[in-house]
Amino acid sequence: MSAPSTWPLPTDGVRFLTPQFMLNKLARHPLTRECYPAAMGYYPQARSHRVERLRHDDNLMIYCVDGLGHASAGGWSGRVTAGDILLLPQGLDHSYRADTSRPWTIYWVHYQGGGTAVFNQYLGYREGRSPVTRVGVVPQLVAHYRGLLEVHRTGYNTRAFINAANQLRYLFTHTALEMRRARASSMSLIPTTTGS
């Protein structure tokens, strides 16, 4: 697994790594082997947060809910604003950082499994395109991330992790739905011209 950031957590921050023995179980279990969480967290106003990975062994989805970040991946570089999803598939070298004056607040999840490429494609990732997609700040998505993070309070109960893996699948499908809604909403704001 690609190591999550070692950025020092603020009081309200959360960083949870699924232990290796549980990753091994999830990779074999028929209900989870296609996609399961390897690490997850919440970084509020992540001042000085910065990560660079030349090698990326798993997948990462970051949901920015406040502030601003900057990222580069492959040949792309740009901004990540509140309401954006940054999707970084396995094998894609990347770097990202919080803005110095308006540091981002993010939820994030590293994930693994035999079906992750299918989920990434469903979420709209295409090689050579921007890895950032607009969804808006959606309270239901925030609630899904918080629900997923609750697994760190369950001890190392296998059934709790099986549930978390399936919550992650639901998070992906709901995120894809919100991406579609955001796209449709932005299209409806484009003025149409009529010939006279």
C-alpha positions as CSV (number, residue, x, y, z in Angstrom):
1,M,0.0,0.0,0.0
2,S,1.1,3.5,-0.7
3,A,1.9,5.2,2.6
4,P,-0.7,7.9,3.6
5,S,0.6,11.3,4.6
6,T,2.6,11.6,7.8
7,W,1.3,15.1,8.1
8,P,0.8,15.9,11.9
9,L,-2.9,15.5,12.7
10,P,-4.8,18.4,14.2
11,T,-7.1,17.8,17.2
12,D,-10.2,17.0,15.0
13,G,-8.3,15.1,12.3
14,V,-8.6,11.4,11.7
15,R,-6.1,9.0,9.9
16,F,-6.8,5.3,10.0
17,L,-4.8,2.5,8.3
18,T,-6.4,-0.9,7.8
19,P,-4.0,-3.4,9.4
20,Q,-2.2,-5.8,7.1
21,F,-3.9,-8.9,8.5
22,M,-7.3,-7.3,7.7
23,L,-6.2,-6.3,4.2
24,N,-5.2,-9.9,3.6
25,K,-8.7,-11.0,4.8
26,L,-10.5,-8.4,2.7
27,A,-8.4,-9.3,-0.4
28,R,-9.7,-12.9,-0.2
29,H,-13.3,-12.5,1.0
30,P,-15.9,-12.8,-1.8
31,L,-17.9,-9.8,-0.5
32,T,-14.9,-7.5,-0.4
33,R,-12.1,-8.7,-2.7
34,E,-13.2,-6.4,-5.6
35,C,-12.8,-3.2,-3.6
36,Y,-12.0,-2.4,0.0
37,P,-10.6,0.5,2.1
38,A,-6.8,0.4,2.9
39,A,-6.7,3.7,4.7
40,M,-9.0,6.7,5.3
41,G,-9.1,10.0,7.0
42,Y,-10.3,13.5,7.5
43,Y,-8.0,16.5,7.5
44,P,-9.6,19.8,8.6
45,Q,-7.9,23.0,7.4
46,A,-4.8,21.0,6.6
47,R,-2.2,23.7,6.8
48,S,1.2,22.6,5.4
49,H,-0.3,19.3,4.1
50,R,1.9,18.1,1.2
51,V,2.4,14.7,-0.4
52,E,4.5,13.5,-3.4
53,R,4.4,9.9,-4.7
54,L,6.5,8.7,-7.6
55,R,5.1,5.2,-7.0
56,H,1.5,4.7,-6.1
57,D,0.5,1.1,-5.2
58,D,-3.2,1.7,-4.5
59,N,-6.0,4.1,-5.5
60,L,-6.9,7.3,-3.7
61,M,-10.0,9.5,-3.8
62,I,-9.8,12.9,-2.1
63,Y,-13.0,15.0,-1.5
64,C,-12.3,18.7,-0.8
65,V,-15.1,20.2,1.2
66,D,-13.5,23.6,2.1
67,G,-10.6,25.7,1.1
68,L,-8.2,25.1,-1.8
69,G,-5.5,22.6,-2.8
70,H,-3.1,22.2,-5.7
71,A,-2.3,18.9,-7.4
72,S,-0.4,17.3,-10.3
73,A,-0.8,13.9,-11.8
74,G,0.8,12.5,-14.9
75,G,1.0,15.5,-17.2
76,W,-1.9,17.4,-15.5
77,S,-1.6,20.1,-12.9
78,G,-4.3,22.4,-11.4
79,R,-6.4,23.5,-8.5
80,V,-8.7,21.4,-6.2
81,T,-11.5,23.6,-4.8
82,A,-14.4,22.9,-2.3
83,G,-16.7,20.5,-3.9
84,D,-14.1,18.8,-6.1
85,I,-13.1,15.1,-6.1
86,L,-9.5,14.3,-6.9
87,L,-9.1,10.7,-8.2
88,L,-5.6,9.2,-8.3
89,P,-5.6,5.6,-9.7
90,Q,-2.9,3.0,-8.9
91,G,0.3,3.6,-10.7
92,L,-0.2,7.3,-11.4
93,D,2.6,9.4,-10.0
94,H,1.2,12.5,-8.3
95,S,1.7,15.3,-5.8
96,Y,-0.7,17.5,-4.0
97,R,-0.7,20.2,-1.3
98,A,-2.9,22.5,0.7
99,D,-3.0,26.1,-0.4
100,T,-0.9,28.3,2.0
101,S,-3.5,31.0,2.5
102,R,-6.7,28.9,2.2
103,P,-5.7,25.3,3.2
104,W,-8.2,22.7,2.2
105,T,-10.4,20.5,4.4
106,I,-10.5,17.0,2.9
107,Y,-11.9,13.5,3.4
108,W,-9.8,10.8,1.7
109,V,-9.7,7.1,1.2
110,H,-7.0,4.7,-0.2
111,Y,-8.6,1.6,-1.7
112,Q,-7.5,-1.7,-3.2
113,G,-9.0,-4.7,-4.9
114,G,-9.5,-6.6,-8.1
115,G,-12.3,-4.3,-9.3
116,T,-10.9,-0.9,-8.6
117,A,-10.2,0.0,-12.2
118,V,-13.9,-0.6,-12.9
119,F,-14.9,1.8,-10.0
120,N,-12.4,4.4,-11.2
121,Q,-13.8,4.2,-14.7
122,Y,-17.4,4.5,-13.3
123,L,-16.2,7.6,-11.4
124,G,-15.2,9.1,-14.8
125,Y,-11.4,8.7,-14.6
126,R,-9.8,8.6,-18.1
127,E,-6.1,8.6,-18.7
128,G,-4.9,11.9,-20.0
129,R,-7.8,13.9,-18.7
130,S,-8.0,16.0,-15.5
131,P,-8.3,13.8,-12.4
132,V,-10.5,16.5,-10.8
133,T,-14.3,16.3,-11.1
134,R,-16.9,18.7,-9.6
135,V,-19.6,17.3,-7.4
136,G,-20.3,20.2,-5.1
137,V,-20.3,20.1,-1.3
138,V,-23.0,17.5,-0.7
139,P,-24.0,16.8,2.9
140,Q,-24.9,13.2,2.1
141,L,-21.4,12.5,0.7
142,V,-19.9,14.0,3.8
143,A,-22.1,11.7,5.9
144,H,-21.0,8.7,3.9
145,Y,-17.3,9.5,4.5
146,R,-18.0,10.0,8.2
147,G,-19.9,6.6,8.3
148,L,-16.9,5.0,6.6
149,L,-14.5,6.5,9.2
150,E,-16.6,4.9,12.0
151,V,-14.9,1.5,11.2
152,H,-11.9,2.7,13.2
153,R,-14.0,2.6,16.4
154,T,-15.0,-1.0,15.9
155,G,-11.8,-2.8,16.9
156,Y,-10.7,-5.2,14.2
157,N,-14.0,-6.9,13.7
158,T,-14.1,-8.6,10.3
159,R,-17.8,-8.0,9.8
160,A,-17.3,-4.3,10.5
161,F,-14.6,-4.1,7.7
162,I,-16.9,-6.1,5.3
163,N,-19.5,-3.5,6.0
164,A,-17.0,-0.7,5.5
165,A,-16.0,-2.2,2.1
166,N,-19.6,-2.2,1.0
167,Q,-20.1,1.4,2.3
168,L,-17.1,2.3,0.1
169,R,-18.9,0.9,-2.9
170,Y,-22.0,2.9,-2.1
171,L,-19.9,6.0,-1.6
172,F,-18.5,5.5,-5.1
173,T,-21.8,5.0,-6.8
174,H,-23.4,7.9,-4.9
175,T,-20.4,10.1,-5.9
176,A,-20.9,9.2,-9.5
177,L,-24.5,10.1,-9.3
178,E,-23.6,13.5,-7.8
179,M,-21.0,14.1,-10.5
180,R,-23.8,13.5,-13.1
181,R,-26.1,15.9,-11.3
182,A,-23.4,18.6,-11.0
183,R,-22.6,18.2,-14.8
184,A,-26.3,18.5,-15.7
185,S,-26.7,21.5,-13.4
186,S,-23.7,23.3,-15.0
187,M,-25.0,22.5,-18.5
188,S,-28.4,24.1,-17.7
189,L,-26.6,27.3,-16.7
190,I,-25.0,27.7,-20.1
191,P,-27.0,30.3,-22.1
192,T,-28.4,29.2,-25.4
193,T,-28.4,31.5,-28.4
194,T,-31.2,31.6,-30.9
195,G,-30.9,32.9,-34.3
196,S,-33.2,35.8,-35.3
